[in-house]
Amino acid sequence: MSYKFCPRCATPLQTGAVDMGPDRLRCPSCEFVHWDNPVPVVAAIVEHEGQIILARNRAWPPKMFALITGFLEKDDPDPASGVLREVEEELGLKAARVSEFVGHYPFPRMNQLIIAYHVVAEGQIVLGEELVEYRRVAPDQLRPWPAATGLALRDWMLRRGLTPLPFEFEALQAIRDFRRIDARLATAGQPTAEQFRAVRAAGFQTVINLLPEDAPAALAGERQLVEAEGLRYHQLPVAWEAPSAEIFALFCALMEDEGERRVFVHCAANKRVSAFVFLYRVLRQGVPRETAERDLLAVWQPDAVWSRFIEDRLQDGAASRQHD
């Protein structure tokens, strides 16, 4: 809280050193001192049905989601009790327990000290008055942000052997339907020229574009833009209404030729790409279908054309393994 006048006697406050310490606001009349110490805030990484709940406060922009937080109240017996109270107030979840203390994190911009916990909760979510919506996010798909509660989330992920995106990857989140598949591979819809700079800055070395040059969403001069950033560029145009086994085979060969290089694959809305990458992971990398399918279905539910294409490729793969 910021003061201009003394809350005791209304005298204008003055700045001066107190007890040999840093300058504080103090009252020349009654000796009141505004210490301006950080405010303790509890934060919950809420795990509910195996996923993490991120929520949006009604005062925030539409795409801004974060952890459940609230001020530590004077009647809270301890911070752990306070965080459970906040989970109940904000999400309506009474059946909750603190799984672990994650850490404490300064938040200088708001003059707060964040005290973070992992909370496991059960029951039906009912949003409190301050929240307008929430999202469920699988732990391996969380994208920590470089401040306060985001630092807590990152530490929690690292303790579980998960690999969060480095904070310099934050700009990639603005690319349409961006998904990080693993440490080597990421997929997305069509980036802008500026976003290709973010792709390079994030450490990717190769761009594969599955979008035909004459597609409405295609970026003019994309090859030149990407190569100007020092990245390899490959274009394999995939017809939306007629994806072919031949192009998919070329895609698999190209992915394998790239070896350990970090690859960014895109199309218009990550639909072509998510299907190709799903098949590549299952047929060439041996990833279990249910695992690879999570990334596919997170982008879209394939239509009749693409469902048939996917099943045909899976059947081809099964037949090939039988002959081997």
C-alpha positions as CSV (number, residue, x, y, z in Angstrom):
1,M,0.0,0.0,0.0
2,S,1.3,3.5,-0.9
3,Y,0.8,6.4,1.5
4,K,1.1,10.2,1.0
5,F,-0.4,11.2,4.3
6,C,0.0,9.8,7.8
7,P,-2.9,7.3,8.5
8,R,-2.8,8.4,12.1
9,C,-2.8,12.3,11.9
10,A,-3.1,13.1,8.2
11,T,0.3,15.0,8.2
12,P,2.1,14.7,4.8
13,L,4.7,12.0,5.1
14,Q,8.4,12.7,4.5
15,T,11.2,10.4,3.4
16,G,14.1,9.7,5.7
17,A,16.4,7.0,7.2
18,V,15.0,5.0,10.1
19,D,17.2,3.2,12.6
20,M,20.3,3.4,10.4
21,G,18.4,1.5,7.6
22,P,17.1,2.5,4.2
23,D,14.9,5.5,3.7
24,R,11.2,5.1,4.7
25,L,8.1,7.3,4.7
26,R,7.7,8.7,8.1
27,C,5.5,11.3,9.8
28,P,7.3,14.3,11.3
29,S,4.4,14.9,13.7
30,C,3.6,11.6,15.4
31,E,6.7,9.5,14.3
32,F,4.6,7.0,12.3
33,V,6.7,4.9,10.0
34,H,5.5,3.3,6.8
35,W,7.8,0.2,6.7
36,D,6.4,-1.0,3.3
37,N,7.4,-4.6,4.0
38,P,6.5,-7.3,1.4
39,V,2.9,-8.7,1.7
40,P,2.8,-12.5,2.2
41,V,0.7,-14.2,-0.5
42,V,0.0,-17.9,-0.7
43,A,-0.1,-19.7,-4.1
44,A,-1.4,-23.2,-5.0
45,I,-0.3,-25.5,-7.8
46,V,-3.7,-27.2,-7.7
47,E,-3.6,-30.8,-9.0
48,H,-7.2,-32.0,-9.8
49,E,-7.8,-35.3,-11.5
50,G,-4.2,-35.6,-12.6
51,Q,-4.1,-32.1,-14.3
52,I,-3.1,-28.7,-13.1
53,I,-5.7,-26.0,-12.7
54,L,-4.9,-22.5,-14.0
55,A,-7.5,-19.8,-13.5
56,R,-8.2,-16.3,-14.9
57,N,-9.1,-13.4,-12.6
58,R,-12.0,-11.3,-13.9
59,A,-9.7,-8.3,-13.9
60,W,-7.1,-9.9,-16.2
61,P,-6.9,-10.0,-20.0
62,P,-8.7,-12.9,-21.8
63,K,-5.7,-15.2,-22.3
64,M,-4.0,-14.6,-19.0
65,F,-4.1,-17.6,-16.6
66,A,-2.1,-18.3,-13.5
67,L,-2.0,-20.2,-10.2
68,I,-4.6,-19.8,-7.4
69,T,-3.3,-17.1,-5.1
70,G,-4.5,-15.0,-2.2
71,F,-3.3,-12.9,0.7
72,L,-2.3,-14.7,3.9
73,E,-4.9,-13.7,6.4
74,K,-4.2,-12.9,10.0
75,D,-6.6,-15.7,11.2
76,D,-4.8,-18.4,9.1
77,P,-3.0,-20.7,11.6
78,D,-0.1,-21.0,9.1
79,P,0.6,-20.5,5.3
80,A,-0.4,-24.1,4.5
81,S,-3.8,-23.6,6.1
82,G,-4.1,-20.3,4.2
83,V,-3.4,-21.9,0.8
84,L,-6.1,-24.6,1.5
85,R,-8.6,-21.8,2.4
86,E,-7.8,-20.0,-0.9
87,V,-8.3,-23.2,-2.9
88,E,-11.7,-23.7,-1.3
89,E,-12.7,-20.0,-1.7
90,E,-11.6,-19.7,-5.4
91,L,-12.4,-23.2,-6.7
92,G,-14.9,-24.6,-4.2
93,L,-12.7,-27.6,-3.5
94,K,-13.0,-28.6,0.1
95,A,-11.4,-32.0,-0.2
96,A,-7.8,-30.7,-0.6
97,R,-4.5,-31.4,1.0
98,V,-1.1,-29.9,0.8
99,S,1.2,-32.3,-0.9
100,E,4.4,-30.3,-0.5
101,F,5.9,-26.9,0.1
102,V,7.4,-25.7,-3.2
103,G,9.2,-22.5,-2.1
104,H,9.0,-18.8,-1.5
105,Y,9.5,-16.3,-4.3
106,P,9.8,-12.5,-4.2
107,F,7.4,-10.5,-6.5
108,P,8.9,-7.0,-6.3
109,R,6.5,-5.4,-8.8
110,M,3.6,-6.0,-6.4
111,N,5.8,-5.9,-3.2
112,Q,4.7,-9.4,-2.3
113,L,6.4,-12.6,-1.1
114,I,4.8,-15.6,-2.7
115,I,4.6,-18.8,-0.6
116,A,3.9,-21.7,-2.9
117,Y,2.5,-25.1,-2.3
118,H,1.5,-28.1,-4.4
119,V,-2.1,-28.9,-3.4
120,V,-4.0,-32.1,-4.4
121,A,-7.7,-31.6,-4.5
122,E,-10.9,-33.6,-5.3
123,G,-14.5,-32.7,-6.0
124,Q,-16.4,-30.4,-8.4
125,I,-14.9,-27.1,-9.3
126,V,-17.1,-24.1,-8.6
127,L,-15.4,-20.8,-9.3
128,G,-15.5,-18.0,-6.7
129,E,-16.5,-14.4,-7.4
130,E,-13.0,-13.3,-8.4
131,L,-12.5,-15.9,-11.2
132,V,-14.2,-16.1,-14.5
133,E,-12.8,-19.3,-16.1
134,Y,-10.2,-22.0,-15.6
135,R,-8.1,-24.4,-17.7
136,R,-6.9,-27.9,-17.1
137,V,-3.3,-28.5,-18.3
138,A,-1.4,-31.7,-18.3
139,P,1.8,-31.3,-16.1
140,D,4.1,-31.9,-19.1
141,Q,2.3,-29.2,-21.1
142,L,2.7,-26.5,-18.5
143,R,4.4,-23.3,-19.7
144,P,5.9,-21.4,-16.7
145,W,6.2,-17.6,-16.9
146,P,9.4,-15.8,-15.8
147,A,8.0,-14.2,-12.5
148,A,6.9,-15.2,-9.0
149,T,4.3,-18.0,-9.4
150,G,5.8,-19.0,-12.7
151,L,9.1,-19.6,-11.0
152,A,7.3,-21.8,-8.5
153,L,5.6,-23.8,-11.2
154,R,8.9,-24.3,-13.0
155,D,10.6,-25.6,-9.8
156,W,7.7,-28.0,-9.2
157,M,8.0,-29.3,-12.8
158,L,11.8,-29.8,-12.5
159,R,11.3,-31.8,-9.3
160,R,9.1,-34.2,-11.2
161,G,11.6,-34.8,-14.0
162,L,9.6,-32.6,-16.4
163,T,11.4,-30.2,-18.7
164,P,9.8,-26.8,-18.9
165,L,10.5,-24.5,-21.8
166,P,13.3,-22.0,-21.0
167,F,11.8,-18.6,-20.4
168,E,13.2,-17.3,-23.6
169,F,10.7,-19.6,-25.3
170,E,7.9,-17.4,-24.0
171,A,7.5,-15.7,-27.4
172,L,6.7,-19.0,-29.0
173,Q,3.5,-19.2,-27.1
174,A,2.0,-16.5,-29.3
175,I,2.4,-18.6,-32.4
176,R,-0.9,-20.2,-33.4
177,D,-1.5,-23.6,-31.9
178,F,2.2,-23.9,-30.8
179,R,3.0,-27.3,-29.1
180,R,6.3,-28.5,-27.8
181,I,6.5,-32.2,-28.4
182,D,9.9,-32.9,-26.9
183,A,13.3,-31.4,-26.4
184,R,14.0,-31.7,-30.2
185,L,10.7,-31.1,-31.8
186,A,7.9,-28.4,-31.8
187,T,4.9,-27.9,-34.0
188,A,2.6,-24.9,-34.8
189,G,0.4,-23.1,-37.2
190,Q,1.7,-20.4,-39.5
191,P,4.2,-18.0,-37.8
192,T,4.7,-14.4,-38.8
193,A,8.1,-13.1,-39.9
194,E,8.7,-11.8,-36.4
195,Q,7.8,-15.1,-34.9
196,F,10.4,-16.9,-37.0
197,R,13.0,-14.8,-35.2
198,A,11.6,-16.2,-31.9
199,V,12.0,-19.7,-33.4
200,R,15.7,-19.1,-34.0
201,A,16.1,-17.4,-30.6
202,A,14.7,-20.5,-29.0
203,G,17.4,-22.7,-30.4
204,F,15.6,-24.4,-33.3
205,Q,17.9,-25.1,-36.3
206,T,15.5,-26.4,-39.0
207,V,12.0,-25.3,-40.2
208,I,9.8,-27.8,-42.1
209,N,6.7,-26.2,-43.8
210,L,3.9,-28.5,-44.9
211,L,1.8,-25.7,-46.3
212,P,1.5,-25.3,-50.1
213,E,2.8,-21.9,-51.3
214,D,-0.6,-20.9,-52.8
215,A,-2.5,-21.6,-49.5
216,P,-4.4,-18.6,-48.2
217,A,-2.5,-18.7,-44.9
218,A,1.0,-19.0,-46.5
219,L,3.6,-16.4,-45.7
220,A,5.0,-14.8,-48.8
221,G,8.8,-15.2,-49.1
222,E,8.9,-17.6,-46.1
223,R,12.0,-19.5,-47.4
224,Q,14.0,-16.3,-47.7
225,L,12.9,-15.1,-44.2
226,V,13.8,-18.4,-42.6
227,E,17.1,-18.8,-44.3
228,A,18.0,-15.2,-43.4
229,E,17.7,-16.2,-39.8
230,G,20.3,-18.9,-40.4
231,L,17.9,-21.8,-40.3
232,R,17.6,-24.8,-42.7
233,Y,14.3,-24.7,-44.6
234,H,12.3,-27.5,-46.2
235,Q,8.9,-27.3,-47.8
236,L,6.8,-30.4,-48.3
237,P,3.4,-29.2,-49.6
238,V,0.6,-31.4,-48.3
239,A,-2.8,-31.1,-50.1
240,W,-5.5,-30.6,-47.5
241,E,-8.1,-32.7,-49.3
242,A,-5.6,-35.4,-50.5
243,P,-2.7,-36.1,-48.1
244,S,-0.5,-38.7,-49.7
245,A,1.6,-41.6,-48.4
246,E,4.5,-40.5,-50.6
247,I,4.7,-37.0,-49.0
248,F,4.5,-38.6,-45.6
249,A,7.4,-41.0,-46.5
250,L,9.4,-37.9,-47.6
251,F,8.6,-36.2,-44.3
252,C,9.8,-39.2,-42.3
253,A,13.0,-39.4,-44.3
254,L,13.6,-35.7,-43.8
255,M,13.0,-35.9,-40.0
256,E,15.5,-38.7,-39.8
257,D,18.1,-36.9,-42.0
258,E,17.9,-34.0,-39.6
259,G,19.4,-36.2,-36.9
260,E,19.8,-34.4,-33.6
261,R,19.0,-31.0,-35.0
262,R,16.1,-29.2,-33.3
263,V,13.2,-29.1,-35.7
264,F,10.2,-26.7,-35.9
265,V,7.4,-28.0,-38.1
266,H,4.4,-25.9,-39.2
267,C,1.4,-25.6,-41.5
268,A,-1.6,-23.2,-41.4
269,A,-3.2,-24.4,-38.1
270,N,-1.1,-27.3,-37.0
271,K,-3.6,-29.8,-38.4
272,R,-1.5,-31.3,-41.2
273,V,1.5,-31.2,-39.0
274,S,-0.1,-32.8,-35.9
275,A,-1.3,-35.7,-38.0
276,F,2.1,-36.2,-39.7
277,V,4.0,-35.9,-36.4
278,F,1.6,-38.3,-34.7
279,L,2.2,-40.9,-37.4
280,Y,6.0,-40.3,-37.4
281,R,6.2,-40.7,-33.6
282,V,4.2,-43.9,-33.6
283,L,5.6,-45.6,-36.7
284,R,9.2,-44.4,-36.7
285,Q,9.9,-43.6,-33.0
286,G,7.9,-46.3,-31.4
287,V,5.9,-43.9,-29.2
288,P,2.7,-45.5,-27.8
289,R,-0.3,-44.5,-29.8
290,E,-2.2,-43.2,-26.7
291,T,0.8,-41.0,-25.8
292,A,1.3,-39.5,-29.3
293,E,-2.5,-39.1,-29.7
294,R,-2.7,-36.6,-26.8
295,D,-0.8,-34.0,-28.8
296,L,-2.8,-34.7,-32.0
297,L,-6.2,-34.4,-30.2
298,A,-5.0,-31.3,-28.3
299,V,-4.9,-29.5,-31.7
300,W,-8.0,-31.0,-33.5
301,Q,-10.2,-34.0,-34.1
302,P,-9.2,-35.2,-37.6
303,D,-12.1,-35.2,-40.1
304,A,-13.0,-38.1,-42.4
305,V,-10.3,-37.5,-44.9
306,W,-7.5,-37.3,-42.3
307,S,-8.9,-40.0,-40.1
308,R,-8.8,-42.4,-43.1
309,F,-5.2,-41.2,-44.0
310,I,-4.1,-41.8,-40.4
311,E,-5.6,-45.3,-40.2
312,D,-4.2,-46.3,-43.6
313,R,-0.7,-45.3,-42.6
314,L,-1.1,-47.2,-39.3
315,Q,-2.3,-50.3,-41.2
316,D,0.6,-50.0,-43.6
317,G,3.0,-49.9,-40.7
318,A,1.4,-52.9,-39.1
319,A,1.6,-54.9,-42.4
320,S,5.3,-53.9,-42.8
321,R,6.1,-55.1,-39.3
322,Q,4.5,-58.5,-40.0
323,H,6.6,-58.9,-43.2
324,D,9.7,-58.1,-41.2
